Amino acid sequence: MEANAEKYILFEDKDIIVCRKPAGIAVQNARIGAMDLESGLKNYLASAGNGRQIPYLAVVHRLDQPVEGVLVFARNPKAARNLSAQITAGKMEKIYLAVTFGRPAEYEKSETARSTEADSDETRSGKKHEPKILEDYLKKDGKTNTSSVVSPGTPGAKKARLSYEVLDETQDKISGKPKWLLRIHLDTGRHHQIRVQMAHAGMPLAGDRKYGSDTGIPIGTGGLALCAASLTFTHPAFGKVMKFQTTPQSPAFDGFKI
């Protein structure tokens, strides 16, 4: 990551900083010699201030290093408490966009219909499918930094819930295989939740070698196709509802109208 983190800022005031995190950058605690987003933002705030004290900056939620998208930081303890309370109460809405080569079970479209121009136009014009809910119990393995779906009642397991809907279908330019664009609404925030649940459901995310390699479903050759595309929350000081959006930059999203 470049030392100048200012270019990633979407919004800032005295209470919060909203950023667009590129894929490949850690939110915090990057390996030795590598800059993380938190450190980069602190350097930016220090250079913008008087430089006499370390700026306050709280990480209230995270994105995995290979994930791109929007996240918010708190600039004072009061804002941090408020934003954390919103997350706990389920009042911070997080919407993700993802790509999979695993055919969604509810995607009912015949090969013949899919090949017709009329059907293609209907798909491109925004034909929607009812959101589907995935509920599983996940357990984290700290030694391997992975999570897995386990049976209810397993010691250490936590309930995970998300909903998804199919937005579009296209053909991958490299492999020629069909791929689908998904909109995912995260109801809980478990470790690697989206990646684990989607792989378990037969829809591993494109580029997810950690959870998709052993599913028998193509994952492509690029990076992880997961973007935190929309974040909505209430401003911790003013009570105003704020919504921030970004467009995925990963090549895996090429061919889709987003």
PLY file of the C-alpha trace (Angstrom):
ply
format ascii 1.0
element vertex 258
property float x
property float y
property float z
element edge 257
property int vertex1
property int vertex2
end_header
0.00 0.00 0.00
1.20 3.48 -0.79
1.94 5.71 2.18
-0.69 8.20 0.98
-4.04 6.78 2.13
-5.91 9.99 1.43
-6.92 8.83 -2.05
-8.99 6.01 -0.53
-11.17 8.39 1.54
-14.78 8.79 0.41
-15.89 11.01 3.30
-14.43 12.45 6.48
-15.39 14.76 9.30
-14.41 15.09 12.95
-16.24 11.88 13.89
-15.74 9.35 11.08
-13.69 8.46 8.03
-15.29 6.35 5.28
-12.88 4.62 2.91
-12.82 2.40 -0.13
-10.36 -0.39 0.66
-8.67 -1.92 -2.40
-8.26 -5.69 -2.56
-4.94 -6.92 -1.20
-4.57 -4.33 1.55
-5.04 -5.36 5.18
-7.31 -3.22 7.35
-4.83 -3.46 10.22
-1.89 -5.49 11.50
-0.27 -6.03 8.13
2.86 -8.17 7.97
6.19 -6.52 8.85
7.25 -4.12 6.14
3.76 -3.73 4.67
1.46 -0.77 5.27
-2.13 -1.41 6.35
-5.11 0.89 5.91
-5.35 1.84 9.59
-1.67 2.86 9.74
-1.94 4.74 6.47
-4.93 6.72 7.71
-3.19 7.50 11.00
-0.21 8.83 9.06
-2.55 10.97 7.00
-4.31 12.35 10.10
-0.97 13.03 11.81
0.32 14.97 8.80
-2.93 16.95 8.66
-2.75 17.78 12.40
-0.11 19.27 14.61
1.87 16.03 14.77
2.25 16.26 18.56
0.16 13.22 19.38
-0.92 9.98 17.76
-4.35 10.47 16.15
-7.26 8.43 17.48
-8.68 6.02 14.93
-10.85 3.01 15.81
-11.48 0.00 13.58
-15.16 -0.82 14.17
-15.51 -3.47 11.45
-13.20 -5.20 9.01
-12.91 -6.58 5.51
-10.69 -9.56 4.75
-7.46 -8.61 3.01
-8.50 -9.95 -0.44
-11.90 -8.20 -0.23
-12.45 -4.74 -1.69
-15.08 -2.23 -0.66
-16.44 0.35 1.75
-15.80 0.55 5.48
-16.01 3.20 8.19
-13.53 4.17 10.92
-14.30 6.18 14.08
-12.24 9.25 14.94
-13.17 9.46 18.61
-14.30 7.05 21.37
-17.90 8.29 21.38
-18.26 7.64 17.64
-16.62 4.23 18.05
-19.12 3.22 20.75
-22.06 4.42 18.67
-20.98 2.64 15.49
-20.20 -0.55 17.39
-23.66 -0.43 18.97
-25.22 -0.08 15.52
-23.36 -3.19 14.36
-24.41 -5.15 17.44
-28.04 -4.12 16.96
-27.97 -5.02 13.26
-28.56 -1.43 12.21
-25.50 -1.09 9.98
-26.48 -2.48 6.58
-23.76 -4.19 4.54
-24.41 -5.21 0.95
-21.88 -7.22 -1.04
-21.50 -8.08 -4.70
-19.89 -11.39 -5.61
-19.30 -13.64 -8.61
-19.64 -17.41 -8.72
-19.25 -20.11 -11.35
-21.50 -22.38 -9.30
-24.96 -22.42 -10.82
-27.52 -21.14 -8.27
-30.16 -23.80 -7.66
-33.01 -21.34 -8.02
-31.72 -19.95 -11.31
-34.36 -21.54 -13.51
-33.43 -20.86 -17.07
-33.15 -23.50 -19.76
-30.24 -23.68 -22.17
-32.63 -22.95 -25.04
-34.20 -19.94 -23.36
-30.82 -18.59 -22.34
-29.63 -18.62 -25.93
-32.48 -16.50 -27.27
-32.06 -12.79 -27.80
-35.32 -11.98 -26.02
-34.27 -13.86 -22.92
-30.87 -12.19 -22.97
-32.57 -8.79 -23.10
-34.79 -9.75 -20.17
-31.78 -10.78 -18.11
-29.88 -7.60 -18.92
-32.88 -5.42 -18.10
-32.74 -6.51 -14.49
-34.77 -9.71 -14.16
-34.69 -10.58 -10.48
-35.06 -13.72 -8.46
-36.44 -13.90 -4.95
-33.74 -13.55 -2.28
-32.66 -16.85 -0.77
-31.60 -17.24 2.86
-28.65 -19.30 4.02
-28.43 -20.22 7.71
-25.54 -22.29 9.02
-23.42 -22.74 12.12
-19.79 -21.79 11.66
-16.75 -22.60 13.76
-13.44 -20.80 13.44
-10.09 -22.57 13.55
-7.60 -20.03 14.82
-4.60 -22.18 13.93
-5.44 -22.29 10.23
-7.37 -18.98 10.10
-10.31 -20.75 8.48
-13.94 -21.37 9.35
-16.20 -24.28 8.48
-19.87 -25.23 8.60
-20.60 -27.50 11.56
-23.63 -29.06 13.21
-25.76 -26.97 15.61
-24.61 -27.50 19.16
-20.96 -27.91 18.22
-18.84 -26.24 20.93
-17.65 -22.86 19.74
-20.08 -22.72 16.80
-21.93 -19.50 15.99
-25.06 -19.05 13.92
-24.49 -17.34 10.58
-27.20 -15.89 8.35
-27.17 -14.14 5.00
-29.50 -13.66 2.06
-28.58 -13.49 -1.61
-30.18 -12.92 -4.96
-29.02 -13.47 -8.53
-28.66 -10.21 -10.43
-27.17 -11.29 -13.72
-25.53 -14.06 -15.75
-22.80 -13.82 -18.37
-20.06 -15.88 -19.97
-16.53 -15.64 -18.65
-14.24 -14.33 -21.41
-11.28 -16.48 -20.37
-12.85 -19.86 -19.61
-16.04 -19.54 -21.63
-17.99 -20.85 -18.65
-21.17 -19.21 -17.32
-20.85 -17.10 -14.21
-23.39 -15.32 -12.02
-23.46 -11.97 -10.26
-24.87 -12.14 -6.74
-26.09 -9.48 -4.34
-25.50 -10.60 -0.76
-27.02 -9.07 2.37
-25.05 -9.94 5.48
-27.16 -10.38 8.62
-24.33 -11.58 10.88
-20.63 -10.90 10.77
-18.84 -14.21 11.25
-15.26 -14.97 10.25
-15.07 -15.50 6.46
-18.85 -15.93 6.57
-19.80 -15.18 2.97
-16.98 -17.26 1.54
-17.72 -20.26 3.78
-21.49 -20.27 3.39
-21.48 -19.75 -0.37
-18.92 -22.52 -0.89
-20.94 -24.85 1.34
-24.04 -24.08 -0.75
-22.24 -25.06 -3.97
-21.50 -21.50 -5.05
-17.86 -20.82 -4.15
-16.79 -17.29 -5.01
-14.64 -16.79 -8.07
-11.00 -16.60 -7.09
-11.51 -18.10 -3.61
-8.75 -20.69 -3.45
-9.09 -21.05 0.32
-12.69 -22.30 0.30
-13.44 -23.05 -3.34
-10.56 -25.25 -4.48
-12.00 -28.50 -3.12
-15.61 -28.00 -4.22
-15.21 -29.36 -7.74
-16.62 -26.10 -9.11
-14.51 -23.71 -11.21
-13.26 -20.61 -9.41
-11.31 -18.96 -12.22
-7.74 -17.73 -12.16
-8.09 -14.20 -10.78
-8.41 -12.71 -7.33
-11.34 -13.04 -4.96
-14.55 -11.67 -6.53
-16.09 -10.12 -3.42
-16.83 -6.43 -2.91
-18.44 -4.63 0.02
-20.38 -2.48 -2.42
-22.73 -0.61 -0.08
-22.59 0.50 3.55
-25.47 2.28 5.32
-25.39 3.56 8.89
-26.49 6.48 11.05
-23.96 9.22 11.65
-22.85 8.83 15.28
-23.09 12.55 16.08
-25.82 13.99 13.85
-28.22 11.05 13.49
-28.31 11.36 9.72
-28.61 8.15 7.69
-25.56 7.87 5.44
-25.08 5.50 2.51
-21.86 4.92 0.62
-21.41 2.80 -2.49
-18.56 1.66 -4.69
-18.18 -0.33 -7.91
-16.11 -3.55 -7.93
-12.74 -3.26 -9.64
-11.88 -6.97 -9.86
-11.70 -8.31 -13.45
-14.00 -11.16 -12.33
-16.89 -8.66 -12.51
-16.20 -7.91 -16.18
-19.19 -8.57 -18.43
-21.80 -7.67 -15.83
-23.83 -4.48 -15.83
-23.31 -3.03 -12.36
0 1
1 2
2 3
3 4
4 5
5 6
6 7
7 8
8 9
9 10
10 11
11 12
12 13
13 14
14 15
15 16
16 17
17 18
18 19
19 20
20 21
21 22
22 23
23 24
24 25
25 26
26 27
27 28
28 29
29 30
30 31
31 32
32 33
33 34
34 35
35 36
36 37
37 38
38 39
39 40
40 41
41 42
42 43
43 44
44 45
45 46
46 47
47 48
48 49
49 50
50 51
51 52
52 53
53 54
54 55
55 56
56 57
57 58
58 59
59 60
60 61
61 62
62 63
63 64
64 65
65 66
66 67
67 68
68 69
69 70
70 71
71 72
72 73
73 74
74 75
75 76
76 77
77 78
78 79
79 80
80 81
81 82
82 83
83 84
84 85
85 86
86 87
87 88
88 89
89 90
90 91
91 92
92 93
93 94
94 95
95 96
96 97
97 98
98 99
99 100
100 101
101 102
102 103
103 104
104 105
105 106
106 107
107 108
108 109
109 110
110 111
111 112
112 113
113 114
114 115
115 116
116 117
117 118
118 119
119 120
120 121
121 122
122 123
123 124
124 125
125 126
126 127
127 128
128 129
129 130
130 131
131 132
132 133
133 134
134 135
135 136
136 137
137 138
138 139
139 140
140 141
141 142
142 143
143 144
144 145
145 146
146 147
147 148
148 149
149 150
150 151
151 152
152 153
153 154
154 155
155 156
156 157
157 158
158 159
159 160
160 161
161 162
162 163
163 164
164 165
165 166
166 167
167 168
168 169
169 170
170 171
171 172
172 173
173 174
174 175
175 176
176 177
177 178
178 179
179 180
180 181
181 182
182 183
183 184
184 185
185 186
186 187
187 188
188 189
189 190
190 191
191 192
192 193
193 194
194 195
195 196
196 197
197 198
198 199
199 200
200 201
201 202
202 203
203 204
204 205
205 206
206 207
207 208
208 209
209 210
210 211
211 212
212 213
213 214
214 215
215 216
216 217
217 218
218 219
219 220
220 221
221 222
222 223
223 224
224 225
225 226
226 227
227 228
228 229
229 230
230 231
231 232
232 233
233 234
234 235
235 236
236 237
237 238
238 239
239 240
240 241
241 242
242 243
243 244
244 245
245 246
246 247
247 248
248 249
249 250
250 251
251 252
252 253
253 254
254 255
255 256
256 257
